Amino acid sequence: MTKFISTNSFTIKKTVSYYFTHITVAAAVAYAVTGSWVAAVTLSLLEPTVQTIVYFFHEKIWSRYDRKKTDESGTDLAPATEANRG
């Protein structure tokens, strides 16, 4: 587990940031639509939690694509990947 965290620390940090941003927006929208804080909190915790898990894997897929693109061209044209971000 420690290796997983150290290998993916940048993506994990981005994922956590995204999660809290998404919860805040989802709660505000759900409250505006329903007028109920109970419904707003329920919806804002359920959907962003699932979406955040999907986002993590979305980032990993793009990172893999960037590495493949760099390997094929022989030139580092792709944005920085998790491995060289530190």
N, CA, C and O atoms as a GROMACS GRO file, in nm:
protein
  344
    1MET      N    1   0.082  -0.120   0.000
    1MET     CA    2   0.000   0.000   0.000
    1MET      C    3   0.086   0.126   0.000
    1MET      O    4   0.052   0.223  -0.066
    2THR      N    5   0.198   0.125   0.073
    2THR     CA    6   0.286   0.242   0.078
    2THR      C    7   0.344   0.271  -0.059
    2THR      O    8   0.354   0.388  -0.098
    3LYS      N    9   0.383   0.167  -0.133
    3LYS     CA   10   0.437   0.187  -0.267
    3LYS      C   11   0.330   0.247  -0.358
    3LYS      O   12   0.359   0.336  -0.438
    4PHE      N   13   0.208   0.198  -0.347
    4PHE     CA   14   0.097   0.251  -0.426
    4PHE      C   15   0.080   0.401  -0.401
    4PHE      O   16   0.066   0.479  -0.495
    5ILE      N   17   0.081   0.440  -0.274
    5ILE     CA   18   0.063   0.581  -0.239
    5ILE      C   19   0.180   0.665  -0.289
    5ILE      O   20   0.159   0.772  -0.346
    6SER      N   21   0.302   0.618  -0.269
    6SER     CA   22   0.417   0.697  -0.314
    6SER      C   23   0.425   0.706  -0.466
    6SER      O   24   0.466   0.808  -0.520
    7THR      N   25   0.386   0.600  -0.534
    7THR     CA   26   0.388   0.600  -0.680
    7THR      C   27   0.279   0.690  -0.738
    7THR      O   28   0.298   0.749  -0.844
    8ASN      N   29   0.168   0.700  -0.670
    8ASN     CA   30   0.053   0.774  -0.722
    8ASN      C   31   0.021   0.900  -0.641
    8ASN      O   32  -0.092   0.948  -0.647
    9SER      N   33   0.116   0.954  -0.567
    9SER     CA   34   0.086   1.064  -0.475
    9SER      C   35   0.029   1.187  -0.546
    9SER      O   36  -0.065   1.249  -0.495
   10PHE      N   37   0.083   1.224  -0.660
   10PHE     CA   38   0.033   1.342  -0.732
   10PHE      C   39  -0.112   1.322  -0.774
   10PHE      O   40  -0.196   1.410  -0.754
   11THR      N   41  -0.142   1.207  -0.832
   11THR     CA   42  -0.279   1.179  -0.877
   11THR      C   43  -0.373   1.169  -0.758
   11THR      O   44  -0.488   1.212  -0.767
   12ILE      N   45  -0.328   1.113  -0.648
   12ILE     CA   46  -0.412   1.104  -0.528
   12ILE      C   47  -0.443   1.244  -0.475
   12ILE      O   48  -0.557   1.270  -0.437
   13LYS      N   49  -0.345   1.332  -0.472
   13LYS     CA   50  -0.368   1.469  -0.426
   13LYS      C   51  -0.469   1.540  -0.517
   13LYS      O   52  -0.560   1.608  -0.468
   14LYS      N   53  -0.453   1.525  -0.647
   14LYS     CA   54  -0.548   1.585  -0.741
   14LYS      C   55  -0.687   1.526  -0.722
   14LYS      O   56  -0.787   1.598  -0.730
   15THR      N   57  -0.694   1.398  -0.699
   15THR     CA   58  -0.822   1.330  -0.681
   15THR      C   59  -0.894   1.381  -0.556
   15THR      O   60  -1.014   1.406  -0.560
   16VAL      N   61  -0.822   1.398  -0.446
   16VAL     CA   62  -0.881   1.448  -0.322
   16VAL      C   63  -0.930   1.592  -0.342
   16VAL      O   64  -1.039   1.627  -0.297
   17SER      N   65  -0.851   1.674  -0.407
   17SER     CA   66  -0.891   1.812  -0.436
   17SER      C   67  -1.018   1.815  -0.521
   17SER      O   68  -1.111   1.890  -0.493
   18TYR      N   69  -1.019   1.732  -0.623
   18TYR     CA   70  -1.135   1.722  -0.712
   18TYR      C   71  -1.258   1.676  -0.634
   18TYR      O   72  -1.368   1.727  -0.656
   19TYR      N   73  -1.240   1.583  -0.544
   19TYR     CA   74  -1.350   1.527  -0.465
   19TYR      C   75  -1.419   1.637  -0.383
   19TYR      O   76  -1.542   1.649  -0.386
   20PHE      N   77  -1.341   1.716  -0.311
   20PHE     CA   78  -1.400   1.820  -0.227
   20PHE      C   79  -1.464   1.932  -0.311
   20PHE      O   80  -1.567   1.987  -0.272
   21THR      N   81  -1.404   1.965  -0.423
   21THR     CA   82  -1.464   2.063  -0.512
   21THR      C   83  -1.597   2.012  -0.566
   21THR      O   84  -1.696   2.084  -0.568
   22HIS      N   85  -1.597   1.887  -0.608
   22HIS     CA   86  -1.718   1.827  -0.663
   22HIS      C   87  -1.829   1.818  -0.559
   22HIS      O   88  -1.945   1.844  -0.590
   23ILE      N   89  -1.797   1.781  -0.437
   23ILE     CA   90  -1.898   1.772  -0.330
   23ILE      C   91  -1.961   1.909  -0.306
   23ILE      O   92  -2.083   1.920  -0.292
   24THR      N   93  -1.880   2.012  -0.302
   24THR     CA   94  -1.931   2.147  -0.278
   24THR      C   95  -2.026   2.191  -0.388
   24THR      O   96  -2.135   2.243  -0.360
   25VAL      N   97  -1.986   2.171  -0.512
   25VAL     CA   98  -2.071   2.209  -0.626
   25VAL      C   99  -2.198   2.124  -0.628
   25VAL      O  100  -2.308   2.176  -0.647
   26ALA      N  101  -2.184   1.995  -0.607
   26ALA     CA  102  -2.300   1.906  -0.609
   26ALA      C  103  -2.400   1.942  -0.499
   26ALA      O  104  -2.521   1.939  -0.523
   27ALA      N  105  -2.352   1.975  -0.380
   27ALA     CA  106  -2.441   2.012  -0.270
   27ALA      C  107  -2.517   2.140  -0.303
   27ALA      O  108  -2.637   2.150  -0.277
   28ALA      N  109  -2.447   2.237  -0.358
   28ALA     CA  110  -2.512   2.364  -0.393
   28ALA      C  111  -2.619   2.343  -0.500
   28ALA      O  112  -2.729   2.398  -0.489
   29VAL      N  113  -2.588   2.265  -0.601
   29VAL     CA  114  -2.685   2.240  -0.708
   29VAL      C  115  -2.802   2.158  -0.655
   29VAL      O  116  -2.918   2.190  -0.684
   30ALA      N  117  -2.775   2.055  -0.579
   30ALA     CA  118  -2.882   1.970  -0.525
   30ALA      C  119  -2.973   2.051  -0.433
   30ALA      O  120  -3.095   2.032  -0.434
   31TYR      N  121  -2.916   2.140  -0.352
   31TYR     CA  122  -2.998   2.223  -0.265
   31TYR      C  123  -3.083   2.321  -0.347
   31TYR      O  124  -3.201   2.342  -0.316
   32ALA      N  125  -3.024   2.379  -0.450
   32ALA     CA  126  -3.099   2.472  -0.536
   32ALA      C  127  -3.217   2.401  -0.603
   32ALA      O  128  -3.324   2.461  -0.621
   33VAL      N  129  -3.198   2.277  -0.641
   33VAL     CA  130  -3.304   2.202  -0.709
   33VAL      C  131  -3.409   2.149  -0.611
   33VAL      O  132  -3.529   2.157  -0.639
   34THR      N  133  -3.364   2.095  -0.497
   34THR     CA  134  -3.457   2.029  -0.405
   34THR      C  135  -3.506   2.117  -0.291
   34THR      O  136  -3.616   2.097  -0.240
   35GLY      N  137  -3.425   2.215  -0.251
   35GLY     CA  138  -3.459   2.298  -0.135
   35GLY      C  139  -3.442   2.224  -0.003
   35GLY      O  140  -3.483   2.273   0.103
   36SER      N  141  -3.382   2.106  -0.009
   36SER     CA  142  -3.364   2.023   0.112
   36SER      C  143  -3.216   1.996   0.134
   36SER      O  144  -3.146   1.947   0.045
   37TRP      N  145  -3.167   2.030   0.256
   37TRP     CA  146  -3.027   2.003   0.287
   37TRP      C  147  -3.001   1.853   0.300
   37TRP      O  148  -2.892   1.806   0.267
   38VAL      N  149  -3.099   1.778   0.348
   38VAL     CA  150  -3.083   1.632   0.360
   38VAL      C  151  -3.062   1.570   0.222
   38VAL      O  152  -2.969   1.492   0.203
   39ALA      N  153  -3.147   1.606   0.128
   39ALA     CA  154  -3.133   1.554  -0.008
   39ALA      C  155  -3.003   1.604  -0.071
   39ALA      O  156  -2.934   1.529  -0.141
   40ALA      N  157  -2.970   1.730  -0.046
   40ALA     CA  158  -2.848   1.788  -0.104
   40ALA      C  159  -2.723   1.716  -0.055
   40ALA      O  160  -2.634   1.684  -0.134
   41VAL      N  161  -2.716   1.690   0.076
   41VAL     CA  162  -2.599   1.621   0.133
   41VAL      C  163  -2.593   1.477   0.082
   41VAL      O  164  -2.486   1.428   0.046
   42THR      N  165  -2.707   1.410   0.079
   42THR     CA  166  -2.710   1.271   0.030
   42THR      C  167  -2.661   1.263  -0.114
   42THR      O  168  -2.574   1.183  -0.147
   43LEU      N  169  -2.718   1.347  -0.199
   43LEU     CA  170  -2.677   1.346  -0.340
   43LEU      C  171  -2.532   1.389  -0.358
   43LEU      O  172  -2.460   1.333  -0.440
   44SER      N  173  -2.490   1.488  -0.281
   44SER     CA  174  -2.355   1.541  -0.298
   44SER      C  175  -2.247   1.445  -0.247
   44SER      O  176  -2.131   1.457  -0.286
   45LEU      N  177  -2.283   1.352  -0.163
   45LEU     CA  178  -2.185   1.252  -0.118
   45LEU      C  179  -2.185   1.128  -0.207
   45LEU      O  180  -2.080   1.068  -0.228
   46LEU      N  181  -2.299   1.090  -0.257
   46LEU     CA  182  -2.309   0.969  -0.338
   46LEU      C  183  -2.244   0.985  -0.475
   46LEU      O  184  -2.150   0.912  -0.507
   47GLU      N  185  -2.291   1.077  -0.553
   47GLU     CA  186  -2.244   1.091  -0.691
   47GLU      C  187  -2.095   1.128  -0.699
   47GLU      O  188  -2.022   1.063  -0.774
   48PRO      N  189  -2.047   1.229  -0.624
   48PRO     CA  190  -1.904   1.262  -0.632
   48PRO      C  191  -1.811   1.150  -0.584
   48PRO      O  192  -1.699   1.138  -0.632
   49THR      N  193  -1.858   1.070  -0.489
   49THR     CA  194  -1.774   0.959  -0.443
   49THR      C  195  -1.750   0.860  -0.556
   49THR      O  196  -1.636   0.818  -0.578
   50VAL      N  197  -1.854   0.825  -0.627
   50VAL     CA  198  -1.840   0.735  -0.742
   50VAL      C  199  -1.757   0.803  -0.852
   50VAL      O  200  -1.667   0.742  -0.910
   51GLN      N  201  -1.787   0.929  -0.878
   51GLN     CA  202  -1.716   1.003  -0.983
   51GLN      C  203  -1.568   1.018  -0.952
   51GLN      O  204  -1.485   1.012  -1.044
   52THR      N  205  -1.532   1.036  -0.827
   52THR     CA  206  -1.391   1.051  -0.788
   52THR      C  207  -1.313   0.922  -0.813
   52THR      O  208  -1.198   0.927  -0.858
   53ILE      N  209  -1.373   0.811  -0.785
   53ILE     CA  210  -1.308   0.682  -0.813
   53ILE      C  211  -1.284   0.668  -0.963
   53ILE      O  212  -1.177   0.625  -1.006
   54VAL      N  213  -1.384   0.703  -1.041
   54VAL     CA  214  -1.370   0.698  -1.188
   54VAL      C  215  -1.261   0.795  -1.234
   54VAL      O  216  -1.182   0.762  -1.322
   55TYR      N  217  -1.257   0.915  -1.174
   55TYR     CA  218  -1.157   1.016  -1.210
   55TYR      C  219  -1.014   0.965  -1.188
   55TYR      O  220  -0.927   0.987  -1.272
   56PHE      N  221  -0.991   0.897  -1.078
   56PHE     CA  222  -0.858   0.844  -1.049
   56PHE      C  223  -0.811   0.753  -1.164
   56PHE      O  224  -0.698   0.767  -1.212
   57PHE      N  225  -0.896   0.662  -1.208
   57PHE     CA  226  -0.860   0.571  -1.315
   57PHE      C  227  -0.852   0.644  -1.449
   57PHE      O  228  -0.771   0.608  -1.535
   58HIS      N  229  -0.934   0.746  -1.468
   58HIS     CA  230  -0.926   0.830  -1.588
   58HIS      C  231  -0.787   0.895  -1.597
   58HIS      O  232  -0.726   0.896  -1.704
   59GLU      N  233  -0.738   0.948  -1.486
   59GLU     CA  234  -0.604   1.009  -1.482
   59GLU      C  235  -0.496   0.906  -1.514
   59GLU      O  236  -0.401   0.935  -1.587
   60LYS      N  237  -0.509   0.786  -1.459
   60LYS     CA  238  -0.409   0.681  -1.482
   60LYS      C  239  -0.407   0.641  -1.630
   60LYS      O  240  -0.300   0.616  -1.686
   61ILE      N  241  -0.523   0.634  -1.693
   61ILE     CA  242  -0.530   0.600  -1.836
   61ILE      C  243  -0.461   0.708  -1.919
   61ILE      O  244  -0.384   0.676  -2.009
   62TRP      N  245  -0.488   0.835  -1.890
   62TRP     CA  246  -0.423   0.943  -1.964
   62TRP      C  247  -0.272   0.945  -1.941
   62TRP      O  248  -0.195   0.973  -2.033
   63SER      N  249  -0.231   0.916  -1.819
   63SER     CA  250  -0.088   0.910  -1.789
   63SER      C  251  -0.021   0.801  -1.872
   63SER      O  252   0.088   0.821  -1.925
   64ARG      N  253  -0.085   0.686  -1.881
   64ARG     CA  254  -0.032   0.575  -1.960
   64ARG      C  255  -0.025   0.615  -2.108
   64ARG      O  256   0.072   0.583  -2.176
   65TYR      N  257  -0.128   0.684  -2.157
   65TYR     CA  258  -0.131   0.732  -2.296
   65TYR      C  259  -0.014   0.828  -2.322
   65TYR      O  260   0.052   0.820  -2.425
   66ASP      N  261   0.010   0.920  -2.228
   66ASP     CA  262   0.120   1.015  -2.243
   66ASP      C  263   0.255   0.944  -2.248
   66ASP      O  264   0.341   0.978  -2.329
   67ARG      N  265   0.273   0.843  -2.162
   67ARG     CA  266   0.399   0.767  -2.164
   67ARG      C  267   0.416   0.694  -2.296
   67ARG      O  268   0.525   0.692  -2.353
   68LYS      N  269   0.308   0.633  -2.346
   68LYS     CA  270   0.314   0.560  -2.473
   68LYS      C  271   0.347   0.657  -2.587
   68LYS      O  272   0.427   0.624  -2.674
   69LYS      N  273   0.287   0.772  -2.587
   69LYS     CA  274   0.312   0.873  -2.690
   69LYS      C  275   0.458   0.916  -2.688
   69LYS      O  276   0.520   0.932  -2.794
   70THR      N  277   0.514   0.936  -2.570
   70THR     CA  278   0.655   0.974  -2.556
   70THR      C  279   0.746   0.862  -2.604
   70THR      O  280   0.844   0.888  -2.673
   71ASP      N  281   0.715   0.738  -2.568
   71ASP     CA  282   0.797   0.624  -2.609
   71ASP      C  283   0.798   0.607  -2.760
   71ASP      O  284   0.902   0.576  -2.818
   72GLU      N  285   0.683   0.626  -2.824
   72GLU     CA  286   0.674   0.608  -2.969
   72GLU      C  287   0.748   0.717  -3.045
   72GLU      O  288   0.808   0.689  -3.149
   73SER      N  289   0.745   0.840  -2.996
   73SER     CA  290   0.808   0.950  -3.068
   73SER      C  291   0.956   0.961  -3.038
   73SER      O  292   1.033   1.017  -3.117
   74GLY      N  293   0.997   0.908  -2.923
   74GLY     CA  294   1.136   0.919  -2.884
   74GLY      C  295   1.169   1.057  -2.830
   74GLY      O  296   1.282   1.082  -2.789
   75THR      N  297   1.071   1.145  -2.828
   75THR     CA  298   1.087   1.280  -2.778
   75THR      C  299   0.981   1.304  -2.671
   75THR      O  300   0.868   1.258  -2.684
   76ASP      N  301   1.018   1.374  -2.568
   76ASP     CA  302   0.923   1.400  -2.460
   76ASP      C  303   0.836   1.519  -2.496
   76ASP      O  304   0.860   1.631  -2.451
   77LEU      N  305   0.733   1.494  -2.579
   77LEU     CA  306   0.638   1.597  -2.618
   77LEU      C  307   0.517   1.600  -2.528
   77LEU      O  308   0.443   1.698  -2.526
   78ALA      N  309   0.497   1.493  -2.454
   78ALA     CA  310   0.380   1.481  -2.369
   78ALA      C  311   0.400   1.558  -2.240
   78ALA      O  312   0.513   1.583  -2.199
   79PRO      N  313   0.289   1.597  -2.174
   79PRO     CA  314   0.300   1.665  -2.045
   79PRO      C  315   0.367   1.575  -1.942
   79PRO      O  316   0.377   1.454  -1.961
   80ALA      N  317   0.412   1.636  -1.835
   80ALA     CA  318   0.480   1.560  -1.728
   80ALA      C  319   0.390   1.450  -1.676
   80ALA      O  320   0.269   1.470  -1.660
   81THR      N  321   0.448   1.335  -1.651
   81THR     CA  322   0.371   1.223  -1.597
   81THR      C  323   0.397   1.211  -1.448
   81THR      O  324   0.484   1.279  -1.394
   82GLU      N  325   0.323   1.124  -1.384
   82GLU     CA  326   0.337   1.101  -1.240
   82GLU      C  327   0.481   1.070  -1.203
   82GLU      O  328   0.531   1.119  -1.102
   83ALA      N  329   0.549   0.991  -1.283
   83ALA     CA  330   0.683   0.945  -1.249
   83ALA      C  331   0.784   1.059  -1.243
   83ALA      O  332   0.876   1.055  -1.160
   84ASN      N  333   0.770   1.161  -1.327
   84ASN     CA  334   0.870   1.268  -1.326
   84ASN      C  335   0.821   1.395  -1.261
   84ASN      O  336   0.884   1.500  -1.276
   85ARG      N  337   0.711   1.389  -1.190
   85ARG     CA  338   0.663   1.506  -1.116
   85ARG      C  339   0.724   1.514  -0.978
   85ARG      O  340   0.718   1.618  -0.912
   86GLY      N  341   0.783   1.406  -0.933
   86GLY     CA  342   0.849   1.410  -0.805
   86GLY      C  343   0.773   1.346  -0.702
   86GLY      O  344   0.816   1.342  -0.587
   0.00000   0.00000   0.00000
